[in-house]
Amino acid sequence: MEQLAFSPSRDTLYLLGDLVNRGPQSAEVLRRCIRLGDAIKPLLGNHDLHLLASAYGIRKPGKRDTLQNILNAEDRDHLLRWISQQPLARSLVSPQGKKLLLVHAGVLPQWSFEETLALAQEVHNQISGPGLANFLAHMYGNFPNQWSSDLQMHVRWRVIVNALTRIRFCSAEGLMDFESSESADAAPAGLMPWFECPERKTAQDIVAFGHWSTLGLMNSPQLLALDTGCVWGGCLSAMEISSEFTERTLHQVRCLQEQQPG
């Protein structure tokens, strides 16, 4: 943020999920975001959801988790309440009508820009409302691993969560794989990176995402991948984008290795 000369009165910083649970100062990250108010617009990643599930006793924190400084904090309830109010997708539209979709992991090929936002809102309503504990109790699982508009309630929301926060590879029909986290050129047989699916409905929109650290930086006209493995000793990356989406400036900070891969 210092390198960006970030000004809360002038700039807006969009965070593509996983604010917590890799570096050693998860609580401090959340507190800083809260202090900056509307200048910071995050969305939820799988580790942010894992924090909520751990706080509600749905999941036990793992050996590599760095959540205890949140779970043991005096302001724990305030931090958890704030994270639960964040959406799973955000969007921007330029003055010329060009669309930018922001998600943590990816988008199923059958979903349009508008459908993605509507489905993300469905899940947001569950996470931000009084039914959070019940939602978390049914959130985990790899199946169904394909979208159908006929899906109802918890199984429907599970597919939406898995697509927006976990997807890397899928089939052309949107059959999701959750086993492989390799680079894009190591796709399992019959699968491909979600953004290479033919006839993907968001192909003409710009999609910005994180999550896939082995993918590395992607900066093409319609795709922006920004997880460059800071926790593994890579870089923390940010892209400065003009309001018309026509200009991009990459900013990177080299990071200390906090954890070993694997």
C-alpha positions as CSV (number, residue, x, y, z in Angstrom):
1,M,0.0,0.0,0.0
2,E,2.9,2.3,0.6
3,Q,4.3,1.5,-2.8
4,L,0.9,2.3,-4.3
5,A,0.8,5.6,-2.4
6,F,-2.7,4.4,-1.4
7,S,-5.0,7.2,-0.2
8,P,-8.3,6.2,1.4
9,S,-9.9,9.5,0.3
10,R,-8.9,8.9,-3.3
11,D,-8.4,5.2,-4.0
12,T,-10.3,2.0,-3.5
13,L,-8.5,-1.3,-2.8
14,Y,-10.2,-4.5,-3.9
15,L,-8.9,-7.6,-2.1
16,L,-9.5,-10.9,-3.9
17,G,-10.0,-13.1,-0.8
18,D,-7.9,-15.1,1.7
19,L,-7.2,-12.2,3.9
20,V,-6.4,-14.6,6.7
21,N,-4.7,-17.9,7.5
22,R,-1.3,-17.8,5.8
23,G,0.7,-15.0,7.2
24,P,1.3,-14.5,11.0
25,Q,-0.8,-11.4,11.5
26,S,-4.3,-12.4,10.4
27,A,-6.0,-10.3,13.1
28,E,-4.0,-7.2,12.2
29,V,-5.0,-7.5,8.6
30,L,-8.7,-7.5,9.5
31,R,-8.3,-4.6,11.9
32,R,-6.5,-2.6,9.3
33,C,-9.2,-3.3,6.7
34,I,-11.9,-2.3,9.2
35,R,-10.1,1.0,10.0
36,L,-9.9,1.9,6.3
37,G,-13.7,1.6,5.9
38,D,-15.2,1.9,2.5
39,A,-11.8,2.4,0.9
40,I,-11.2,-1.4,1.2
41,K,-13.6,-3.8,-0.6
42,P,-12.7,-7.4,0.1
43,L,-14.4,-10.6,-1.0
44,L,-14.3,-14.0,0.7
45,G,-11.9,-16.8,-0.1
46,N,-11.8,-20.4,1.1
47,H,-9.6,-19.5,4.0
48,D,-11.9,-16.7,5.2
49,L,-14.7,-19.2,5.2
50,H,-12.5,-21.7,7.0
51,L,-12.0,-19.0,9.7
52,L,-15.8,-18.8,10.2
53,A,-16.2,-22.6,10.2
54,S,-13.4,-22.8,12.8
55,A,-15.0,-20.1,15.0
56,Y,-18.3,-21.9,14.9
57,G,-16.8,-25.3,15.7
58,I,-17.5,-26.8,12.3
59,R,-13.9,-27.3,11.5
60,K,-10.9,-27.7,13.8
61,P,-8.0,-25.4,13.0
62,G,-5.2,-27.2,11.1
63,K,-1.5,-27.5,12.0
64,R,-0.6,-24.8,9.4
65,D,-3.5,-22.4,10.3
66,T,-2.6,-19.0,11.6
67,L,-6.1,-18.1,13.0
68,Q,-5.5,-18.2,16.7
69,N,-4.8,-14.5,17.0
70,I,-8.3,-14.0,15.7
71,L,-10.0,-16.8,17.6
72,N,-8.4,-15.7,20.9
73,A,-8.7,-11.9,20.4
74,E,-10.7,-9.7,22.7
75,D,-12.4,-8.2,19.6
76,R,-13.0,-11.7,18.1
77,D,-16.7,-11.1,17.7
78,H,-16.2,-7.8,15.9
79,L,-13.7,-9.3,13.5
80,L,-15.8,-12.3,12.7
81,R,-18.9,-10.1,12.2
82,W,-17.0,-8.0,9.7
83,I,-15.7,-10.9,7.7
84,S,-19.1,-12.5,7.6
85,Q,-20.5,-9.3,5.9
86,Q,-18.2,-9.5,2.9
87,P,-19.5,-10.9,-0.4
88,L,-18.1,-13.7,-2.5
89,A,-18.0,-11.6,-5.7
90,R,-17.8,-8.0,-6.7
91,S,-18.1,-6.1,-9.9
92,L,-17.1,-2.9,-11.6
93,V,-18.5,-1.3,-14.8
94,S,-16.5,1.3,-16.7
95,P,-18.1,4.5,-18.0
96,Q,-17.9,2.8,-21.4
97,G,-19.8,-0.2,-20.1
98,K,-16.9,-2.6,-19.9
99,K,-17.4,-5.2,-17.1
100,L,-14.9,-6.3,-14.5
101,L,-15.8,-9.3,-12.3
102,L,-13.8,-10.0,-9.1
103,V,-13.9,-13.4,-7.5
104,H,-11.5,-15.5,-5.4
105,A,-11.0,-18.6,-7.5
106,G,-13.0,-18.6,-10.7
107,V,-16.3,-18.9,-12.5
108,L,-18.1,-21.8,-14.0
109,P,-18.4,-21.7,-17.8
110,Q,-22.2,-21.8,-17.7
111,W,-22.5,-18.6,-15.6
112,S,-22.8,-15.2,-17.1
113,F,-21.5,-12.0,-15.4
114,E,-25.0,-11.3,-14.1
115,E,-25.7,-14.9,-13.0
116,T,-22.4,-15.1,-11.1
117,L,-23.2,-12.0,-9.1
118,A,-26.8,-13.2,-8.4
119,L,-25.6,-16.6,-7.2
120,A,-22.9,-15.1,-5.1
121,Q,-25.6,-12.9,-3.5
122,E,-27.6,-16.0,-2.6
123,V,-24.7,-17.3,-0.6
124,H,-23.9,-13.9,0.9
125,N,-27.4,-13.8,2.2
126,Q,-26.8,-17.0,4.1
127,I,-23.4,-16.0,5.5
128,S,-24.3,-12.5,6.5
129,G,-27.6,-13.5,8.1
130,P,-28.9,-15.4,11.2
131,G,-28.5,-18.7,9.5
132,L,-24.7,-18.7,9.3
133,A,-24.1,-21.6,11.7
134,N,-26.5,-23.8,9.8
135,F,-25.0,-22.8,6.4
136,L,-21.5,-23.6,7.6
137,A,-22.5,-27.0,8.9
138,H,-23.5,-28.0,5.3
139,M,-20.9,-26.0,3.4
140,Y,-18.1,-28.6,3.1
141,G,-18.0,-31.4,0.5
142,N,-16.9,-31.9,-3.1
143,F,-20.3,-33.0,-4.4
144,P,-22.3,-32.1,-6.3
145,N,-19.3,-31.1,-8.4
146,Q,-21.4,-29.7,-11.3
147,W,-23.9,-26.9,-11.5
148,S,-27.6,-27.4,-12.2
149,S,-30.2,-24.7,-11.8
150,D,-32.4,-27.4,-10.2
151,L,-30.2,-27.7,-7.2
152,Q,-31.8,-26.5,-4.0
153,M,-30.7,-24.9,-0.7
154,H,-27.5,-26.3,0.8
155,V,-26.3,-28.5,-2.1
156,R,-26.9,-25.5,-4.4
157,W,-25.0,-23.1,-2.1
158,R,-22.2,-25.7,-1.8
159,V,-21.6,-25.7,-5.6
160,I,-21.6,-21.9,-5.7
161,V,-19.1,-21.7,-2.8
162,N,-16.8,-24.4,-4.4
163,A,-16.9,-22.7,-7.8
164,L,-16.2,-19.2,-6.5
165,T,-13.6,-20.1,-3.8
166,R,-12.0,-23.4,-4.8
167,I,-12.1,-24.1,-8.6
168,R,-9.0,-24.5,-10.7
169,F,-9.7,-27.2,-13.2
170,C,-13.0,-28.3,-14.7
171,S,-14.4,-30.0,-17.8
172,A,-16.0,-28.1,-20.7
173,E,-19.4,-28.9,-19.1
174,G,-18.3,-27.4,-15.8
175,L,-17.5,-30.7,-13.9
176,M,-15.2,-29.4,-11.2
177,D,-12.0,-31.1,-9.9
178,F,-10.7,-30.4,-6.4
179,E,-7.7,-32.7,-6.3
180,S,-5.1,-30.9,-8.4
181,S,-3.5,-27.6,-7.5
182,E,-0.8,-27.8,-10.1
183,S,0.0,-25.2,-12.8
184,A,-2.3,-24.6,-15.7
185,D,-0.3,-26.8,-18.0
186,A,-0.6,-29.8,-15.7
187,A,-4.4,-30.3,-16.1
188,P,-5.8,-33.7,-15.2
189,A,-7.0,-35.8,-18.2
190,G,-10.2,-34.4,-19.7
191,L,-10.0,-31.2,-17.7
192,M,-8.7,-27.7,-18.3
193,P,-8.2,-24.4,-16.4
194,W,-11.7,-23.0,-15.8
195,F,-10.8,-19.9,-17.9
196,E,-10.0,-22.0,-20.9
197,C,-13.4,-23.7,-21.1
198,P,-14.9,-23.2,-24.6
199,E,-18.0,-21.0,-24.7
200,R,-17.4,-19.7,-21.2
201,K,-20.1,-17.0,-20.8
202,T,-17.8,-14.6,-19.0
203,A,-15.1,-14.8,-21.8
204,Q,-15.9,-11.3,-23.0
205,D,-15.7,-9.7,-19.5
206,I,-12.6,-9.1,-17.5
207,V,-12.3,-11.5,-14.6
208,A,-9.8,-10.9,-11.8
209,F,-9.0,-13.7,-9.3
210,G,-6.5,-15.0,-6.9
211,H,-6.3,-18.5,-5.2
212,W,-4.1,-20.3,-7.7
213,S,-0.6,-19.6,-6.6
214,T,1.0,-22.2,-8.9
215,L,-0.6,-20.4,-11.8
216,G,1.3,-17.2,-11.1
217,L,0.7,-13.8,-12.6
218,M,-1.6,-13.5,-15.6
219,N,-2.3,-10.1,-17.1
220,S,-4.1,-10.5,-20.4
221,P,-6.9,-8.3,-21.7
222,Q,-9.7,-10.5,-20.2
223,L,-7.9,-12.2,-17.3
224,L,-6.1,-11.0,-14.3
225,A,-4.6,-13.6,-11.9
226,L,-2.9,-12.0,-8.9
227,D,-1.9,-14.8,-6.5
228,T,1.8,-14.9,-6.9
229,G,2.6,-17.0,-3.8
230,C,3.7,-14.4,-1.3
231,V,3.3,-17.0,1.6
232,W,5.7,-19.3,-0.2
233,G,8.4,-16.6,-0.6
234,G,7.0,-15.1,-3.9
235,C,5.5,-11.7,-4.3
236,L,2.5,-9.9,-3.0
237,S,0.9,-8.4,-6.2
238,A,-1.5,-5.6,-6.8
239,M,-2.7,-4.2,-10.1
240,E,-3.5,-0.5,-10.4
241,I,-6.3,0.0,-12.9
242,S,-7.8,3.1,-14.4
243,S,-11.5,3.8,-14.1
244,E,-11.9,3.0,-17.8
245,F,-9.9,-0.4,-17.3
246,T,-7.7,0.7,-20.2
247,E,-4.5,1.2,-18.2
248,R,-2.8,-1.3,-15.8
249,T,0.3,-0.9,-13.6
250,L,1.6,-3.9,-11.7
251,H,3.0,-3.4,-8.2
252,Q,4.9,-6.2,-6.4
253,V,6.6,-6.6,-3.1
254,R,8.9,-9.5,-2.5
255,C,7.8,-11.5,0.6
256,L,9.6,-13.6,3.2
257,Q,8.7,-17.3,3.1
258,E,6.2,-17.9,5.9
259,Q,5.4,-21.5,5.0
260,Q,6.8,-24.4,3.0
261,P,4.8,-25.6,0.0
262,G,3.3,-29.1,0.1
